Amino acid sequence: MPPSKLTNSLKLTAIGILKEKYESMVSSDLGYVILIIDAETNAVGKVIAGDGATYHKVNFTALTFYPKLHEVVEGEVVEITDFGAFVRIGPTDALLHLSQITDDYLKSDVKQGLILSNQSEKTLRISSKIRARITAISLGKSASMGKIGITCRQPFLGALEWVEKEIRRAQGGASGENSNSKDSNVDKKNADSPQARAARKDKR
């Protein structure tokens, strides 16, 4: 701790130094450091000859975001480009390439802030809420910003309204199968009824 900052308490000084050093940093070890929350400082420090600063051991608590490969995340489209969209997930923006949005042929309209499908009614626009899977992560050491790639080309991923439609279709198909199963069970019960057995005897 430099002499100029020793006028405050050790804790406040430590938190201030940690904020300057770590907040907004991206590293392969910590991920995205968003906020220094608290710090515990050892009151007994070390002094080095010729150096006016004191050195203390510190344990601190930080709020971080560490993305994991194949993790499913939700975010908001914040920018439309010729090659795709940038999606805000936590403290950073992830790239959603055109080829990773859907199987349909897509057209990007940067002026209107839209990505349109020629084969369906699917549309992405700025402020669209989406669900995606992380497919690529690059968190270089001492980098000011990392790179994250995401995809929506899997079942139940994409704009949330697309996901809701998929869920309704899946539930409708399941209810239809259940209905058919119930009908077959009823037919089986009817076939085993006393009346049905008596009718079969009469035919003989």
N, C-alpha and C positions, 0 to 999 in steps of 0.2 A: 504494500500500500504506500503510495507516494506521500511525502510529508504534507503536500497541499490538501490531501483528503483526510488527514488524521484528525481534523477538528470535529467531525461527526462521530457517532458511535461506530464500533467495529462492524456491527451487523449492517447498518445502513451503507457504510463505505464499501463493504464487500458486495452487497447487492448492486450498488451502482457500478462497480467495476465489472461484475459478472454480466450485467445488462449490456455494457459497452462491448464486451468481448463475445458474448454468445447469442444475444437476441438477433433474429433475422439471419442467423448463420445456417448453412446446410452442410451436413457432413455424413459420411458413410456410417459413422458410429452412432450419432444422435438423431439423424434425420433432420427435420425442419424444427429449429428451436424457435418457439413462438413467444414465450414469456418466462422470465425468471420469477418464481413465486416467492421463495423464501431461502434463507441461508443461515447456517450455524457456523460461527467462526471461533476457532480456538484462540482464546485471549493471549496465550503465550506464543509469541512469534520469534522470528530470527532476524538478526541484523547483520548485514555484511559490511565489512570495513570499506569505507569509501563510498558506500551507497546509503542514502538517507532514508530509503524505504524500509518498511518492515514486511516480513513474509509470514503468512499464517495459513494453517490448514483449514479448508472450508468444505463443508458438505452443503450442497444446495439442491433445491427442488425446482424443476423446470417443467413447463408444459411444452410437449413436443408432438410432432406428427411424423410417424415413421411408416411410410407406405410399404406394403408387402406384395410380392408377386402373386398374381391370381386372386388377390383380394377384390371383393365386390364393393364398390363405393357408389355414393350418390352425389351429384353435383349440379351446377347450373351453367348453361352455355353463356359465356361472356363475350365471345368473339367468333365471327364467321369469316373464313378465309377461302381462297380459291382451292386449297387442298384439304379443307376440313373445318374443324371447330376446336376452340379452346374451351375447356370445361373447368370451372373453379371447384376444386376438391380440397376442403380445408384451407390451408394457407397458400396454396399454389395452384397453378393452372396446368392441366394435363392436355395432351394433344389427342384428339379423336380424328384420325385420318378418314377421308371420304370412303376409302376401301374397307374401313372397319365399322361403318355405321349400320349397313344393312346389305342384303344380297341384291337389292334393286339397283338399277342404274340411277345415279343421283346427279343433280345439277346444283351448283353453288351460285347463289345470287348475293354477292358481297354488298351491293348497294342497298338491297332490301333487308339484308341480314337474315337470309333464309337458305336452307338446304332442302331441296324438293326432290321427291321420288317421281319418276315418270311412270311407274308401274302400279303404284298404290297411292293412298292419300297421306302417306307418312311425310311429316314436315318437321324440321328442326329450325328453331329460331332463337335469337338472343333472348335469354331468360327462361328457355325451356329447361325443365328439371329432368335429369336423366339418371339411369342406373347403368353402370358399366363395370367391366372387369379390368384390373391392371395387368398389362401384358409386357411392359418394359419399364425399367427403373434405372436411372443413372444419377447417383449421388456422389460426385467427386469430392475428394478431400479438399477442404478449405474453399469450396465453390460457393459463390454467392447465390446461385440458384441451380436446382437440379432439373432433371428432365423425366417426365412420366408419360408413357403411352398407354392408351386404354382402348378397349373394343366393346362394341355393342352387338356383334354378330354371333350371338348365342341366345338360346331360349330365355325369355323373361328378362331381357336386357333392352336398353334403348330409352326413348322418352317415356316418362311414367304413364302417359295415356296409352302408349303402345302396350306396355306391360299389363295394364289393367284389362285391355281387350284380350290379350293372350290368356290371362287367367280366367276370364269369363268363358272363352271358347273351351278351355281345358275343363272347366267345371261343367259346362253344358254337355261335353262329350262324355264325361264321367257319369252324369245323371242319366244320360241316354242309355249307357251300358247297364247301369243299375236297374233302369226301368225294364230293359229287355230281360235281365236276369230274373227280376221279380215275375214277369209274365211267364217265363219258362217254368218257374217254380210253381206258379198257380196251375199251369197246364198239367204239370206232373202230378200235383195233388188231385186235380179233377180226374185224371186217368186212374188214380188209385182209389177213387171213391167207391162205396158199395154199389151205387147205381151203375157206374161204369163197368164194374166187374160182373154185375147181373146182366147187363146188355151183352157183354162178350159171351156169357154162357148161353143166352138165348140164340145168338148167331150160330153157335155150334149145333 
